């Protein structure tokens, strides 16, 4: 049984665009490379042909994996989220009590994570540690550098 992936509409749309790009642009380019390499003669000693065939295999594998993710994805309607506790697509303002600094994170699916934009994966140590917590609670999150206490200050969508 496959794992269900919960994601935002934006993340789902971006994933669909990526698959379309791979199918409509990258796949024909690799087919063209294979054709050009085949035209050069003896395939048994043709490194270009071997490289193009390997690239084709990797591309097809990537397309297959992304299509599986899409097929198992469920888009979450932000208007139906419970903001009394931290969940996927929650925007959480926390206080890192170790360094006394406020940070805001949005908890997203693994495919949508982008730390520069403040989006952390639900699978990350911080994402896992914050899940299910309510405003005022302290989550002791174990990260590679040790344990960091995060106090939940605000939960929004």
C-alpha positions as MATLAB code, in Angstrom:
seq = 'XXXXXXXXXXXXXXXXXXXXXXXXXXXXXXXXXXXXXXXXXXXXXXXXXXXXXXXXXXXXXXXXXXXXXXXXXXXXXXXXXXXXXXXXXXXXXXXXXXXXXXXXXXXXXXXXXXXXXXXXXXXXXXXXXXXXXXXXXXXXXXXXXXXXXXXXXXXXX';
ca = [
       0.000    0.000    0.000;
       1.360    3.421   -0.962;
       1.743    6.348    1.392;
      -0.722    9.216    0.997;
       0.957   12.578    0.457;
      -0.875   15.629    1.763;
       0.080   18.875    0.056;
      -1.030   22.363   -0.827;
      -2.659   23.186   -4.150;
       0.503   25.105   -5.091;
       2.729   22.104   -4.362;
       0.439   19.779   -6.323;
       0.360   22.146   -9.311;
       4.172   22.520   -9.272;
       4.589   18.742   -9.234;
       2.198   18.379  -12.189;
       4.186   21.026  -14.117;
       7.431   19.180  -13.394;
       6.004   15.900  -14.739;
       4.680   17.702  -17.840;
       8.124   19.258  -18.417;
       9.812   15.870  -18.127;
       7.342   14.251  -20.531;
       7.014   16.978  -23.158;
      10.520   18.486  -23.216;
      13.078   16.185  -21.596;
      11.738   12.882  -22.980;
      11.803   14.055  -26.648;
      15.295   15.544  -26.137;
      16.656   12.217  -24.899;
      14.943   10.360  -27.749;
      16.618   12.760  -30.162;
      20.018   12.136  -28.519;
      19.515    8.368  -28.825;
      18.609    8.743  -32.499;
      21.682   10.877  -33.197;
      23.954    8.422  -31.373;
      22.397    5.486  -33.253;
      23.126    7.221  -36.570;
      26.839    7.254  -35.722;
      27.204    3.561  -36.374;
      28.336    0.601  -34.249;
      26.254    0.624  -31.046;
      28.480   -1.860  -29.209;
      31.259    0.737  -28.878;
      29.162    3.897  -28.845;
      29.534    5.688  -25.496;
      27.099    8.451  -26.529;
      24.396    5.854  -27.188;
      25.015    4.130  -23.837;
      24.906    7.462  -21.984;
      21.694    8.517  -23.722;
      20.017    5.162  -22.971;
      21.057    5.436  -19.309;
      19.706    9.004  -19.148;
      16.462    7.757  -20.681;
      16.154    5.054  -18.024;
      16.762    7.548  -15.210;
      14.248    9.982  -16.695;
      11.560    7.300  -16.990;
      12.215    6.265  -13.385;
      11.854    9.876  -12.207;
       8.617   10.320  -14.179;
       7.255    7.097  -12.721;
       8.082    8.118   -9.134;
       6.600   11.598   -9.543;
       3.430   10.172  -11.111;
       3.123    7.779   -8.169;
       3.444   10.716   -5.749;
       0.789   12.628   -7.713;
      -1.507    9.626   -7.736;
      -1.232    9.260   -3.962;
      -1.547   12.987   -3.235;
      -4.432   14.689   -1.526;
      -4.733   18.462   -1.778;
      -5.586   20.079    1.542;
      -8.161   22.864    1.697;
      -6.653   25.471    4.065;
     -10.129   26.722    5.040;
     -10.906   23.342    6.621;
      -7.766   23.133    8.768;
      -7.944   22.961   12.556;
      -5.660   25.743   13.795;
      -6.014   24.820   17.476;
      -2.957   22.579   17.033;
      -0.039   22.292   14.620;
      -0.747   20.247   11.504;
       0.234   20.147    7.850;
       0.015   23.584    6.173;
      -0.014   25.278    9.597;
       1.999   28.470    9.818;
       3.632   28.306   13.247;
       5.367   31.151   15.052;
       7.705   29.641   17.628;
      10.265   30.845   20.125;
      13.540   28.952   20.036;
      14.198   29.015   23.779;
      17.816   27.923   23.350;
      18.783   31.156   21.540;
      15.689   33.225   22.506;
      14.764   33.904   18.865;
      11.351   33.868   17.176;
      10.972   31.955   13.916;
       7.957   31.262   11.709;
       7.650   27.948    9.876;
       5.020   26.550    7.564;
       4.682   22.774    7.885;
       4.493   21.267    4.391;
       4.851   17.980    2.536;
       8.390   16.762    1.943;
       8.290   17.709   -1.761;
       7.354   21.336   -0.928;
       9.989   21.998    1.754;
      12.108   25.116    1.204;
      13.904   26.457    4.269;
      14.664   29.780    2.560;
      10.901   30.378    2.340;
      10.298   29.129    5.867;
       8.669   25.911    4.658;
       9.800   22.834    6.591;
       8.943   19.231    5.888;
       6.497   17.369    8.055;
       9.166   14.628    8.015;
      11.938   16.882    9.389;
      12.863   16.670   13.085;
      11.381   20.125   13.771;
       8.247   19.370   11.736;
       7.700   16.080   13.592;
       8.374   17.736   16.946;
       5.856   20.540   16.401;
       3.018   18.348   15.074;
      -0.006   18.211   17.345;
       1.240   20.926   19.729;
      -0.993   23.809   20.839;
      -0.295   27.475   21.541;
       1.642   27.816   24.799;
       3.088   24.302   24.686;
       6.821   23.666   24.514;
       8.111   21.067   22.055;
      11.516   19.600   22.856;
      12.843   18.800   19.397;
      15.831   16.517   18.946;
      18.054   17.732   16.112;
      21.609   16.712   15.169;
      22.955   19.553   17.358;
      21.022   18.367   20.424;
      17.617   19.153   21.919;
      15.997   22.519   21.167;
      12.932   23.670   23.115;
      10.408   25.493   20.893;
       7.501   27.343   22.515;
       4.428   27.596   20.263;
       3.435   31.283   20.133;
       0.871   31.318   17.310;
      -0.757   28.960   14.811;
      -2.347   30.296   11.611;
      -3.042   29.123    8.083;
];
